[in-house]
């Protein structure tokens, strides 16, 4: 349980692999999910304000059931974050908001011309399914 809610550090706990972390990274999706949940618990234990960034509904449910509810973490001590345009995030956000949890959406952007290309390439290499997901999202929005 959090001891001091006045001391907050903004930390982003994201399960997306980052370059340069090969020594601590894993290719096991299930292990990565378990480690994400463990890190969230550790951040709460340290008194941090936790920004939980994942579109994985199963991980979100586990964080709520295994960490937030048992430790009675107040909803002002964390938020869930999603990328704008990812349909799975939109679905999860509605459920989370009904539960009284804060939700934030981000829009990836480039600050200088061409600076966003390396990010997009990295994301597509790590998850080629994003192409299909993006196309599906466009069709879903267009058909509404």
N, C-alpha and C positions, 0 to 999 in steps of 0.2 A: 504494500500500500504506500502511496505517496505520503511523505512526511511533511514537505514544505511546498505548497503550491505557488508561493510567491517567487521562487527561484525557477526560472524557465530558460531553457536553451532550445532554440529551434533546430531540430534535427530531422533530416529526411531519411526515412528507412525505405529503400527501394530495392526490389528484388532483381532489377535489370542488371545484367553483367556490365562491368565497367572495365575499360582497358587499363592495364597497369596493375591489376589485382590478381594476376595469375597465381601468386603464391598462396592466396587465401580463397580463391574462387573454386567453384565446383561445377561440373557438367551435369550433376544429378539434380533434376527438377524437384524431386521429393525432398532431398537434403536441403536444397536452397530454400524451399518453403518452410521446412522445420527451423532452419537457421534464422529466417526472417522473423518468425514468431518468437523465437528465443531472444533476438535482438530487441524486438518491441518490448518484451517483458523486462529486459535489462535496462532499457531507457526509462521505462516507467519507474523501476526500482531506484534509478538514479535521480528521479525527480524532474526529468526532462519533459518538455512539451513535445509530443510525438506526432510527426506527420507521416501517416501510413500511406504509401503510394504503391498501389497494386490494383489491377483489374480482375484479379483471380477471386471469384466469389467464394470458393472453398477456403482460401487463406483468410479472407475477411471474416467469414463465419467462425473459423478457428480462433482468430485473434479475439473476437467478441466473446466466444464461449470459454476459451482457455485462459484469457488474460483480463479483459476488461470487466466482464461480469463477476468472476470469482474474487477479484481484487477490488471490486466496486470503484473502478476508476471514474472520477467525475468527467462528464462530457466536455468540460472546458479545459481538459488536460491533453486533448488530442484532436486530430482531424483526419479524415480520409481524403486522399487526393487522386484525381483522375486526369487523363489527357482529354481535352476537348475533341469530340468527334469519334471517340471509341464507344461504340454502342453498348458494350458490356459495362463500361463505366457509368453510362447514363442509367442503365437498369439498376445497377448496384446503388447508385446515389439516391435514387427514389426510395429504395428500401431503407437505407441508412438514415435519410432525413425523417422518415416516418418514425424511426426509433429515437429521434432526437439528437442524432449525431451531426457534427459539422462536416460539411463536404466542400472541397475546393476543386475547381477545374483549372487546368493549365493549358495554354496554347503555345506549342513549340514555335519559336520564331527565330529569325536570324537578325543579329544586330548590325552586321555588315554584309554586303552582297556576297553570297556564296558561303557564308559561315555556317549555314544550316545544313549544307550538303553532307559534310562528314557525319553529323548526327544521324541524318536520315539513312545514310549508307550503313552505318553501324547497326542501327535498329533493324534494317531489312536483312542484313547478313545474319544477325543473331536470330531473327524471327521472320523467315520468308512468308509465313502465313499472314503477315500484316498486309501484304498486297491483296490477298483474297478478302481479308477482313475489311480493308478500306473500300474495296469495290462493293462488297455486300452492304456496308454502311451507306454508301452513296445511293445504291438502289433502294434501300429501305426508306431513306429520307425522301427520295424522289417519288416513291409510290404512296406516300402518306397523303 
